[in-house]
């Protein structure tokens, strides 16, 4: 088992031949590994903020000759960062990644999740795949290519992606105001370096059920809010079946329909009181062709019908659906140059579509950029104990980005 030191301790990391006779690919990989170790050492769980990581990256990229702009959001301690290299004008490429990670409190971690550790051929740490590995490769590319660029290279690093693509909206708003333009954008989420040209959109919120409290010995004198919630769960299941039979379909996705999901439920106080309140968080991940707001209205109509039945029986009830967050899906336009460029750099593999959401749809919607999703590692390793990436995957990502720049 090996623990990695970071960039500023790199001298002690150098093994035999690191400097003398080493090829650029080896030097680049060691730089990427050291940078990844530094990035993972910042515990940038979404609720904690990312200010220290952004300061670190700003210093690195400024030293590399970048035109660096921290772009704070509206929450103290949280910031985006945008850096440009090469000419100040021209249609360049944007490389984008998010700096935040999900919490690392799940059981089963064999090592400290905030120390990059090599174990059984795997480089483990929170964010190794999702998606600090790609950001580390971005830094390597910028430092290697700063003096050879004939068109701009832009690096975009966001915060709070993991809680609904929240932070990047502040950066995109500023770039729109500045009239920013580019030839395309690559979002480095983990796809195994397969080029993804589509993903589903997402809308989520709360189904808030209100009933009428009573003693459990006399349930007819109250209205059980958990029962109302149970009825609404059945309505979400019915909506899922409707989408399966009548909704949009795209067999390029592992789950080829839009999906409806209740993820949390909270209700009641003590066992002998008819519960007055029950709240459920739900999400809809939708395909192009399914209107998410129409699906929400379909659920609202059923909620209204249920409450009217209860009220007609002489009891009090209400069910309110509140949308908390939403972001668009990605459907890269056919023939987009960034798709051809990325697939060439990835070895001309066929493009894919992914089930998870990214910030790509927002870059496409707000800036009008053609976007693809392509990065090292696999999404199935993310959000679980012992998240990892491999040296070969990082090296392949470095080579992929070099090909993008040299194309």
C-alpha positions as CSV (number, residue, x, y, z in Angstrom):
1,X,0.0,0.0,0.0
2,X,1.4,3.4,-1.0
3,X,0.4,6.8,0.1
4,X,1.1,9.7,-2.4
5,X,2.6,13.0,-1.6
6,X,1.4,16.0,-3.5
7,X,2.8,18.5,-6.0
8,X,4.7,20.7,-3.6
9,X,6.4,17.6,-2.2
10,X,7.2,16.1,-5.6
11,X,11.0,16.1,-5.2
12,X,10.6,13.4,-2.5
13,X,8.3,11.4,-4.8
14,X,10.7,11.1,-7.7
15,X,12.0,7.6,-8.3
16,X,15.0,6.5,-10.4
17,X,14.9,8.0,-13.9
18,X,12.1,10.5,-13.1
19,X,14.0,13.4,-14.5
20,X,16.9,11.8,-16.3
21,X,15.8,10.1,-19.6
22,X,12.1,10.0,-18.6
23,X,9.6,10.5,-21.4
24,X,7.0,13.3,-21.3
25,X,4.2,10.8,-20.8
26,X,5.9,9.5,-17.7
27,X,6.6,13.0,-16.4
28,X,3.1,14.0,-17.2
29,X,1.6,11.0,-15.4
30,X,3.7,11.7,-12.3
31,X,2.6,15.3,-12.3
32,X,-1.1,14.2,-12.7
33,X,-0.7,11.7,-9.8
34,X,0.8,14.3,-7.5
35,X,-1.9,16.8,-8.4
36,X,-4.6,14.3,-7.8
37,X,-3.1,13.6,-4.4
38,X,-3.3,17.3,-3.6
39,X,-6.9,17.6,-4.8
40,X,-8.1,14.6,-2.8
41,X,-6.5,16.0,0.3
42,X,-9.0,18.8,0.2
43,X,-12.2,17.4,1.7
44,X,-14.5,19.3,-0.6
45,X,-17.8,17.7,0.4
46,X,-20.5,19.9,-1.0
47,X,-21.7,21.3,2.3
48,X,-18.1,22.1,3.4
49,X,-17.1,24.5,0.6
50,X,-14.1,24.4,-1.7
51,X,-12.3,27.7,-1.1
52,X,-8.9,26.2,-0.2
53,X,-8.9,23.9,-3.3
54,X,-9.8,26.9,-5.5
55,X,-6.9,28.9,-4.0
56,X,-4.6,26.0,-4.7
57,X,-5.7,25.7,-8.3
58,X,-5.6,29.4,-8.9
59,X,-2.0,29.5,-7.7
60,X,-1.0,26.5,-9.9
61,X,-2.7,27.9,-13.0
62,X,-1.5,31.4,-12.5
63,X,2.1,30.1,-12.2
64,X,1.5,28.2,-15.5
65,X,0.7,31.5,-17.2
66,X,-3.1,31.2,-17.1
67,X,-5.5,34.1,-17.0
68,X,-7.3,33.0,-13.9
69,X,-10.7,34.2,-12.7
70,X,-12.2,32.9,-9.4
71,X,-15.9,33.3,-9.7
72,X,-17.6,33.1,-6.3
73,X,-21.2,32.1,-5.9
74,X,-23.6,33.5,-3.4
75,X,-22.5,31.2,-0.5
76,X,-19.4,32.1,1.5
77,X,-16.5,29.6,1.1
78,X,-17.7,28.4,-2.3
79,X,-16.3,29.4,-5.7
80,X,-16.0,28.5,-9.3
81,X,-12.8,29.1,-11.2
82,X,-12.2,29.9,-14.9
83,X,-8.8,29.9,-16.5
84,X,-7.7,30.6,-20.0
85,X,-4.4,29.8,-21.8
86,X,-3.0,30.7,-25.2
87,X,-4.4,33.5,-27.4
88,X,-7.0,35.8,-25.9
89,X,-9.2,35.6,-29.0
90,X,-10.3,32.7,-31.2
91,X,-12.6,29.7,-30.9
92,X,-11.0,27.4,-28.3
93,X,-12.1,24.4,-26.3
94,X,-13.5,24.3,-22.7
95,X,-12.5,21.5,-20.4
96,X,-14.8,21.3,-17.4
97,X,-14.9,19.5,-14.1
98,X,-16.6,19.9,-10.7
99,X,-14.5,20.2,-7.5
100,X,-17.0,19.0,-5.0
101,X,-17.5,15.4,-3.8
102,X,-20.1,13.4,-2.0
103,X,-19.6,12.6,1.7
104,X,-17.2,9.8,2.6
105,X,-19.0,8.5,5.7
106,X,-20.2,5.2,4.2
107,X,-18.7,2.1,5.9
108,X,-16.2,-0.1,4.2
109,X,-13.3,2.3,3.4
110,X,-10.1,0.4,3.7
111,X,-8.0,3.6,3.7
112,X,-8.4,7.3,4.6
113,X,-10.8,8.6,1.9
114,X,-8.9,11.9,1.8
115,X,-5.5,10.5,1.2
116,X,-4.7,9.1,-2.2
117,X,-3.5,5.6,-1.6
118,X,-2.4,2.9,-4.1
119,X,-3.6,-0.5,-3.0
120,X,-3.9,-3.6,-5.2
121,X,-3.3,-1.6,-8.3
122,X,-6.0,0.9,-7.5
123,X,-5.6,4.6,-6.6
124,X,-8.3,5.1,-3.9
125,X,-9.7,8.3,-2.5
126,X,-12.9,10.2,-2.5
127,X,-13.3,11.9,-5.9
128,X,-10.6,9.8,-7.6
129,X,-13.1,8.9,-10.4
130,X,-15.8,11.5,-9.7
131,X,-14.0,13.7,-10.9
132,X,-10.7,15.0,-9.5
133,X,-8.8,12.6,-11.8
134,X,-9.9,14.6,-14.8
135,X,-9.2,17.9,-13.1
136,X,-5.6,16.7,-12.4
137,X,-5.2,15.9,-16.1
138,X,-6.5,19.3,-17.0
139,X,-3.8,20.9,-14.9
140,X,-1.1,18.7,-16.5
141,X,-2.3,19.7,-19.9
142,X,-2.4,23.4,-19.2
143,X,1.2,23.3,-17.8
144,X,2.5,21.3,-20.7
145,X,0.7,23.3,-23.5
146,X,0.9,26.9,-22.3
147,X,3.5,28.0,-24.8
148,X,2.3,26.0,-27.8
149,X,-1.4,26.9,-28.1
150,X,-2.6,28.6,-31.3
151,X,-6.2,28.8,-30.0
152,X,-7.5,29.3,-26.5
153,X,-7.7,26.6,-24.0
154,X,-10.2,27.2,-21.2
155,X,-10.5,25.3,-17.9
156,X,-13.8,25.6,-16.0
157,X,-14.0,24.2,-12.4
158,X,-17.3,24.4,-10.5
159,X,-18.7,23.8,-7.1
160,X,-21.9,22.0,-5.8
161,X,-22.4,19.8,-8.8
162,X,-23.3,16.9,-6.6
163,X,-26.3,18.6,-5.1
164,X,-27.9,19.4,-8.4
165,X,-25.5,21.3,-10.7
166,X,-26.0,24.4,-8.5
167,X,-22.7,26.3,-8.5
168,X,-21.9,26.3,-12.2
169,X,-24.9,28.5,-12.9
170,X,-23.1,31.5,-11.4
171,X,-20.1,30.9,-13.6
172,X,-22.2,30.5,-16.7
173,X,-24.2,33.7,-15.9
174,X,-21.0,35.6,-15.7
175,X,-19.6,34.1,-19.0
176,X,-22.8,35.0,-20.8
177,X,-22.5,38.6,-19.6
178,X,-19.0,38.7,-20.9
179,X,-20.0,37.4,-24.3
180,X,-17.9,34.3,-24.0
181,X,-17.7,32.0,-27.0
182,X,-15.9,28.7,-27.7
183,X,-15.8,25.9,-30.2
184,X,-17.1,23.3,-27.8
185,X,-16.9,21.8,-24.3
186,X,-15.8,18.5,-22.8
187,X,-17.2,17.6,-19.4
188,X,-14.8,15.1,-17.8
189,X,-17.2,13.0,-15.8
190,X,-16.2,9.3,-15.6
191,X,-17.2,7.5,-18.8
192,X,-14.2,5.2,-19.2
193,X,-13.1,7.7,-21.8
194,X,-16.1,6.8,-24.0
195,X,-17.5,9.9,-25.6
196,X,-21.1,10.5,-24.4
197,X,-23.4,12.7,-26.5
198,X,-26.5,12.4,-24.4
199,X,-27.8,12.1,-20.9
200,X,-31.2,12.6,-19.2
201,X,-32.4,15.7,-17.6
202,X,-33.6,15.8,-14.0
203,X,-36.3,17.5,-11.9
204,X,-36.7,16.9,-8.2
205,X,-38.7,18.1,-5.3
206,X,-40.9,17.3,-2.3
207,X,-44.3,15.7,-2.0
208,X,-45.6,17.2,1.2
209,X,-48.6,15.5,2.7
210,X,-50.7,17.1,5.5
211,X,-53.3,15.2,7.4
212,X,-55.1,15.6,10.7
213,X,-53.7,14.4,14.0
214,X,-55.7,12.2,16.4
215,X,-55.2,9.6,19.0
216,X,-54.4,6.2,17.4
217,X,-57.2,4.6,19.4
218,X,-59.7,6.7,17.3
219,X,-58.1,6.8,13.8
220,X,-61.4,7.8,12.2
221,X,-61.1,11.2,13.9
222,X,-57.9,12.0,12.0
223,X,-56.3,11.7,8.6
224,X,-53.1,9.7,8.4
225,X,-50.5,11.7,6.4
226,X,-48.4,8.6,5.9
227,X,-51.4,6.9,4.3
228,X,-51.6,9.9,1.9
229,X,-47.9,9.5,1.2
230,X,-48.4,5.8,0.5
231,X,-51.1,6.7,-2.0
232,X,-48.8,9.2,-3.7
233,X,-46.1,6.5,-3.9
234,X,-48.5,4.3,-5.8
235,X,-49.2,7.3,-8.1
236,X,-45.4,7.6,-8.8
237,X,-45.4,3.9,-9.7
238,X,-48.4,4.4,-12.0
239,X,-46.5,7.3,-13.6
240,X,-43.5,5.1,-14.1
241,X,-45.7,2.5,-15.8
242,X,-47.3,5.2,-18.0
243,X,-43.8,6.3,-19.1
244,X,-42.8,2.8,-19.8
245,X,-45.8,2.2,-22.1
246,X,-46.3,5.6,-23.6
247,X,-43.3,7.9,-22.9
248,X,-40.2,8.6,-24.9
249,X,-37.8,5.7,-25.5
250,X,-34.1,5.6,-26.3
251,X,-32.5,2.2,-26.3
252,X,-29.0,3.8,-26.1
253,X,-29.7,4.1,-22.4
254,X,-29.4,1.2,-20.0
255,X,-32.9,2.2,-18.7
256,X,-34.5,3.3,-21.9
257,X,-37.4,5.3,-20.5
258,X,-37.8,8.3,-18.2
259,X,-37.7,7.3,-14.6
260,X,-39.6,8.3,-11.4
261,X,-38.1,7.7,-8.0
262,X,-39.0,8.4,-4.4
263,X,-35.7,8.5,-2.5
264,X,-36.5,9.6,1.1
265,X,-39.6,9.7,3.3
266,X,-40.1,11.2,6.7
267,X,-43.3,11.3,8.7
268,X,-45.0,10.9,12.1
269,X,-43.8,11.7,15.6
270,X,-44.8,8.8,18.0
271,X,-46.7,5.6,17.4
272,X,-49.9,6.4,19.2
273,X,-50.6,9.7,17.3
274,X,-52.1,9.6,13.8
275,X,-49.4,11.4,11.8
276,X,-50.2,14.9,10.7
277,X,-47.3,15.3,8.3
278,X,-45.3,13.2,5.9
279,X,-42.8,14.5,3.4
280,X,-41.1,12.6,0.5
281,X,-38.3,13.7,-1.8
282,X,-38.8,12.5,-5.4
283,X,-37.0,12.9,-8.7
284,X,-37.8,12.4,-12.4
285,X,-35.0,11.7,-14.8
286,X,-36.4,12.4,-18.2
287,X,-35.6,11.8,-21.8
288,X,-36.0,14.4,-24.5
289,X,-39.5,14.1,-25.7
290,X,-41.0,13.9,-22.2
291,X,-42.0,17.2,-20.7
292,X,-41.0,17.1,-17.0
293,X,-43.4,19.9,-16.0
294,X,-46.3,18.0,-17.6
295,X,-45.3,15.0,-15.6
296,X,-45.3,17.1,-12.4
297,X,-48.7,18.4,-13.3
298,X,-50.0,14.9,-13.8
299,X,-48.9,14.0,-10.2
300,X,-50.4,17.3,-8.9
301,X,-53.8,16.4,-10.5
302,X,-53.7,13.0,-8.8
303,X,-52.8,14.7,-5.5
304,X,-55.7,17.1,-5.8
305,X,-58.1,14.2,-6.5
306,X,-56.9,12.3,-3.4
307,X,-57.3,15.3,-1.1
308,X,-60.7,16.0,-2.4
309,X,-61.8,12.5,-1.5
310,X,-60.6,12.9,2.0
311,X,-62.2,16.3,2.4
312,X,-65.5,14.9,1.1
313,X,-65.3,12.3,3.8
314,X,-65.2,15.1,6.4
315,X,-61.5,15.1,7.2
316,X,-58.7,17.7,6.6
317,X,-55.9,16.9,4.1
318,X,-53.6,18.6,1.6
319,X,-50.8,17.4,-0.7
320,X,-48.4,19.9,-2.1
321,X,-45.7,19.2,-4.8
322,X,-42.8,21.6,-4.7
323,X,-40.0,21.6,-7.3
324,X,-36.6,22.2,-5.6
325,X,-34.2,21.8,-8.5
326,X,-33.9,20.9,-12.1
327,X,-31.2,20.8,-14.8
328,X,-31.5,19.9,-18.5
329,X,-30.4,16.8,-20.3
330,X,-27.8,16.7,-23.0
331,X,-28.5,15.9,-26.6
332,X,-25.4,16.9,-28.6
333,X,-26.4,18.1,-32.1
334,X,-25.6,15.7,-34.9
335,X,-22.4,16.6,-36.7
336,X,-21.0,18.8,-33.9
337,X,-17.3,19.3,-34.4
338,X,-16.5,18.7,-30.7
339,X,-17.9,15.1,-31.1
340,X,-15.7,14.3,-34.0
341,X,-12.7,15.8,-32.2
342,X,-13.3,13.9,-29.0
343,X,-14.0,10.6,-30.7
344,X,-10.8,10.9,-32.7
345,X,-8.9,11.7,-29.5
346,X,-10.5,8.7,-27.8
347,X,-9.6,6.3,-30.6
348,X,-12.6,6.6,-32.9
349,X,-14.8,4.6,-30.6
350,X,-18.6,4.8,-31.1
351,X,-20.3,7.5,-28.9
352,X,-22.6,6.5,-26.1
353,X,-25.3,7.9,-23.8
354,X,-25.1,7.9,-20.0
355,X,-27.8,7.6,-17.4
356,X,-26.3,10.1,-14.9
357,X,-26.7,13.8,-15.1
358,X,-23.9,16.4,-15.7
359,X,-23.4,20.1,-16.1
360,X,-23.2,19.6,-19.9
361,X,-26.8,20.5,-20.6
362,X,-26.4,23.8,-18.7
363,X,-23.3,24.7,-20.8
364,X,-25.3,23.8,-23.9
365,X,-28.4,25.7,-22.8
366,X,-26.8,28.9,-21.3
367,X,-23.8,29.3,-23.6
368,X,-24.9,27.6,-26.7
369,X,-21.9,25.3,-26.7
370,X,-21.7,21.9,-28.3
371,X,-20.8,19.6,-25.4
372,X,-19.7,16.0,-24.9
373,X,-19.0,14.1,-21.7
374,X,-15.8,12.1,-21.6
375,X,-13.5,11.4,-18.7
376,X,-11.4,8.7,-17.0
377,X,-12.7,6.1,-14.5
378,X,-16.2,4.6,-14.2
379,X,-19.3,6.1,-12.7
380,X,-20.1,2.7,-11.0
381,X,-17.2,3.3,-8.7
382,X,-18.4,6.7,-7.5
383,X,-20.4,7.5,-4.4
384,X,-19.3,4.3,-2.7
385,X,-16.5,3.2,-0.4
386,X,-13.0,2.7,-1.9
387,X,-13.7,4.8,-5.0
388,X,-10.7,4.5,-7.2
389,X,-9.0,5.2,-10.5
390,X,-5.9,3.5,-12.0
391,X,-2.6,4.8,-13.3
392,X,-3.5,3.5,-16.8
393,X,-6.8,5.4,-16.8
394,X,-5.0,8.6,-15.7
395,X,-2.3,8.1,-18.4
396,X,-5.0,7.5,-21.0
397,X,-6.7,10.7,-20.0
398,X,-3.5,12.7,-20.3
399,X,-3.0,11.3,-23.8
400,X,-6.7,12.0,-24.7
401,X,-6.3,15.6,-23.7
402,X,-3.0,16.0,-25.6
403,X,-4.7,14.7,-28.7
404,X,-7.6,17.2,-28.2
405,X,-5.1,20.1,-28.1
406,X,-2.9,18.8,-31.0
407,X,-5.9,18.0,-33.3
